């Protein structure tokens, strides 16, 4: 997820909270897509489930920029701008037979480092990006994670195996101090951690904790009732999609069944959070049905939700004056403009084009708002595709779930 400048924060809140009608939709199509990945032990790579992209812009030859994508147990993949795979870096194996293996969930770029949340082992993994390797189309990524790196949230390795671990992730550089920040959300929880990357002897990169914040899991409604998002009894409403606006020292993070939060950040931790948009189902009563292991309606919707996001609220990314959010529940992307308090928001879908697939149920997104060669002369939007088609047929003749990443010309999405 990319970092970009925004207009003053006072305008953001007004824009996000305004209820202006959407502009006419312009639905773009991808110009390139990665191959389909299969979450199956017999696939190559095994147990590969695409999730979140990031874009590294080549410092001297933007046409040789690299797109990174997490594949969970399948590792971290690097692609060229035509969506061809350059390299696959496997996720770490389980340290013992009964421990969880590495599982790469989110990725972001700060400088020449690709930073990944390892959901399986509750770590932040760091990989150096080699411009010469990218130019040669060979070894792009090199793991430089501090081998003594501690878990982000867990107090012990046995707690790591409970899998309330590092989940969403975004990174950026503080323009005032040059510190490299990493913000990480917690799976099945509401805690967010702020870390600082530090260079260590031997060329490895470690992390130093700065602070944490716990966001709410229940909310007071205008009718006086208290509402909590539905979930399994031992789970709290988690956050994942996140992006840092480092110029204004703000973190945007999406609480999947709640909405989008804006949280000030500094070298000492987090400021007071503000919920700047809600999902449509915010405040709607639901209960967990143990028989179906799903949430079901438990009364009429009082209408306290937002107008734009259908849960889950997922991937967040920034362009020059826009915040783009994945409305995963209805496979749309919502664009928040900050040019004034009455600027309307709009949405779009990514539809099938000539030889390319539509995008459904997207988890993550990334933007590079600059020319990246002839294929993307005005910038690039990369998104996760939760239903990559055509599907892959396995030896048994079945079609397992497939995922991937789609590459879209930025100007066709953010008109």
N, C-alpha and C positions, 0 to 999 in steps of 0.2 A: 504494500500500500504506500502510495507516494505522499510526499510532503510538498505543500505549496503555500503561497501567500494568500491570505484572505483579507477582505475589507474589515473595518473595525467591528469588534465583537458586539457592540450595541446594535448594529444593523443586523447581525446574524440572528439574534433572538427574535427580533421583530419579524424577520423574514420567515423563520421557521414556524413561528406561531401564527402567522397570518393564514387565513383560509381562502386565499384567492383561487379561482378556478384554474385548472390546468390549461396550458397552451395546447394547440393542436399537436398531436403526436406525430413524430417522424421516427419510424422504426428502422434502425440500421440492420445490416447483415454483416456477418464476419467476412473478412477477406482471406483469413487463414485460420486453421484449427489444428490442434495437436492430434495425434493418434488417440484412439480410445484406450483408456486404462480400465483394468478389470480387478475388482476386489475379490481375488480368489487365490488360494494357495498354489494352484497349478498354473497361474498366469505368469507372464514375463514382462515386467518384474512382478514378483508375487505380492499379493495383497495390496495392490496399488489402487488407491482411492484419491483422485485429484481433489484438492480443497482450496488452496489460496495461491494467487500469483503475486509477483513483484517484478519491477522493471529496473534493470541497471543500464544506464545510458553510457555508452562508450565515450571517453573524454575527448578523443580526437577524430573518431569516425563513427558518428551516430548510427549510420546504416549497419554497423556491426554490434549494435546494442543487444543485450541478452535478456530474455524473459525467464524468470525462475518460477517453478511451481512445486508445491508440496504434494506428495503422493502418499502421505501417512506412512504405513509400514513399507511402502515402496520406496521411500526416501525423498531426495530433493533432485529435481530435474532441471536442466538448463536447455533452453531452446533458442534458435535464431529467430529472426523476424518473420521467417516463413513457416514458423511453428515446427521446424525440424529439430529433433533432439540432438544436442551437442554432447551432453554428459548426464550420467545418472550417478548420484552419490547415495549409496544405501544408508538407510537408518541403522543406528547401532543395534547389535543383537542383544538379547536379554543377558544380563550379567550372570544369572543362575537359571537353572531349569524351570523354576516356578515363578520367576520374575517376568514382568511385562517387557516386551522388546521396545526399542525406540519407535516412535510414531510421530512423524513430522506433520504439524497441524497448520501453522501460519508462518509466513515468511515476509521479511521486509529488507530494504537496502538502506544502509547509511555509509556514505563514502564508498570504499572498495570492499565493504563487508556485507555479506548476506547473513541475516540473523533469523534463526528459526526457533519456534517453540516446539520442543520435543515433549509431546503430550504423554508418551509412554513412560519416559524416565523423569519428567518434571524438571527439565533443564532448558536453558537457553543455549543453543548450538550456534557457533559462529564459523563462517566459511569466507575465506578471502577470495575475491574475484580477480582473476588475472587478465588484464587487457590484452597481453600478447597471446594468451591461450584463446581468448575470445576471437581475436583477429585470425588466428590460425584454425579456428573451428575445432579445437581439441580440448585440452584440459582447462576448463574455465574456473572450476571451484576447487579449493583446497581447505580441508578442515583444520581450523586453527583454534578449536575450542580448548580452553584450559581443562586439562584432565582432572583437576581437583575441584572443578565447578560444583557448587552445592545445589541441591534442589531449590526451586523458586519458592514453593509453598510448603512442601512437606518437611517435617522435623526429622524424619528418618527414612531409610530405604524401605522399611516395611510399610510406612505410611505412603510412600510413592506407589506401592502396589495397590493401594486402595483407589488410585486413579482420579483423585481430586487434584489435578495437576495443571501445569502450564497449558494454556489453550489458545486464546487469541493473542496476537502480538503486533506491535508497530514500533518503529524505530525512527530516530531523527537526531539532529545535532543542535544543541542549544546555541543560538547565534550570539549570545552574550558571553558565554564562557568557553564554547567549543566542545563541551561535554557531549558524549554520545549517549542519548537516552534510549531505553527500551521499556515500553509499557506492556505488561502481560496480564491477561485475565485468567481466572481460574475455572476449570471445568466443574460443573455442578455447584458453583458457588457464586457469590457476588463480589468477591475481593479482586482488586486490581493492584498490581505491584509496579513500582517504578524503580528501575535499575540503571546503573551507569556502566558502560563498557570500559574496561581498563586494559592497556597493553601490559603484558607480563614477559619475563625473560624467556628466551627461546622462540619468540615470535607468536606465542599463543595469546588469546584474548579471553579475559575473564569478566565477571560481573560483580558489582558492589551494590547492595541494596540501598535505596534512598528512602523509600516510604511505601506505605500501603493505604488503601481506602476501601471501606466496605459500603457498597451501594445498597439501597433498600431492597427488601424482599416482600414488603407489604406497603400498601398505599391507602391514604385517606381519600375517599371519593367525595364529590360535591354533595351527595345525598347523606353524608355522615357515616356511611358504612366503611369498613376496612376491607380491602380486596388484596388478594395475593394471586399471582399467576398459578395456574394448575400445573402440577408436575408429580413425579413419583414422590412418595412420602419422605424419602431421605435426600431429596435434591432441592436446591434453591434455584431461582431464576438466573441462569448464567448469562455471561456476556461473551462475545467473540469478536465480531468485526470492529476494528479500531483503526484510527489514523491520528497522527500528531500534526497539528499546525504549529510548528516550532517558532515561526515568526511571532505569533501571538501567545506562545506558551500555553497551548490548549490541547487537551486530548478529547477527541470524539470517540465514543465507544457505544456499541449497540447491545442493549440488553434484549435478548431475542424475543421474549414475550411481553416486553414493556415498551421499548422505544429507544431513542437516541439521547445520550447524555453528553453534555459539554462540561469538562472538568479542567480548571486551571492547573498547570504544573509549574514546578520550579525546582531549583537545585536542592530543595529540602523536602519535596514531596508534593502532595496534592492540595488544591484548594477546595472550595465549596462546590459540589456538583449541581448541575441544573438539567432537568429533563426538558429538552427542547422540542421533541416531537414524540408522539405516542403511536403505537400500533392500533389498528382499528378495533381489536378485541380487548383493549385496555378497559378494565372494570367489568367485563362480562363474566358472570358467575359460571364456573365450571367445577367439575369434580373428577377425581381420578377413578376410573372403572378398573378394578383389579382383574375382572374377568377378561377384558379386552386389552388391558394394560395401555389404555388410552384415556385422554381427557374428553369428557362429554359435557354438553350444555346442562346447566343446573338452574335455569331461570332465564327470564328475558334480559336482553342486553340493554342496559340503561342509557347507552349512547354517549359515554364519556371518552371514547377512544378518538384517535386521530382520523384523518381522511385519506392518508396516502400510503401508509405501510401496512402490509398484510403479514402477520407473523409467519415465519421468523423475520425480524429485522436483522440483516446480516452484514455483508461486506460494505466497508466505507472507504472512499478514496477522494482525494482533493484534486481539482484543477485550479486555475488561477483565481477564480471567484465563485467556484461552485463546489458543493459537497454532493457526491453521488452515493446513494445507498441502495443496496439490494433488498427489494421487497420479495423475500424468497417464497412466501406463501402463494403469490400469484404470478411469479416469474417476471416481475417488472423491475425497472430501475428508476428511482425517484431522484430528481435533480433539484437541489435547493440553491436558489440564486441569492446573492447578497448585494445587489446593486441598489437596494432601497427597501423601505418597510412594506411597500405595496407590490413588490415584484412577485409575480406568480411563480409557483413551483410547477414543474411539469414532470412527466414520466415517459418512459419508452420501454419497448421490448426489443430484444435482439432476435430477428426473424431469419428464417432460412433464406439463403441466396443462391447464387450460381455455384453449385457444388459444395455449399456449406450448410451446416445444420443450425437450427434455432437453439436458443439457450433457455434452459429451464432450471428453476430452483437453485439459483446461483448463491454460493457461499462467500466468494471473495472477488475483489476487483482491484485493479491498479491502473494508474494513469501516468503517462509521460507526456507533458504538454509542450513538446518541442518537436521540430522536424527530425525524423528518424529515417532519412533516406527516401528513395522514390516510392517505396511501398506505403509509407506513412508520412507524407510530407507536412502534415499539420499536427502530428501527435498520434498517440496510440492509447487505446483502452483495451486492457486484457481482463477477461472475466472467467471465473470458474463456470463450467457447464455441468450441472448435476445429472443430465440425461443425454450423454453423448450418443449420437446416432450416425451411421447405422450401428446397431448393436453387434456384439461379437458372439458368434456361435461357438459353444464349447464342444468337446468331443462327444458329450451325451446328447447333442442336438438342442440344448437349451440356450437361452440368451440371458446371461447374467447381467447385473447392473453395470453400466459403463459410464465413465466420467471423462472430462478433459478440460481444455482451456480454449477459448475463442479470442481471436485478435480482430479488433474493430478499429476502423479509422476514426480518430477522435472527433473530427468535425462532423461526421455523420450522426454521432450520438448527441453531442452538445452543440446543437445548432443555435 
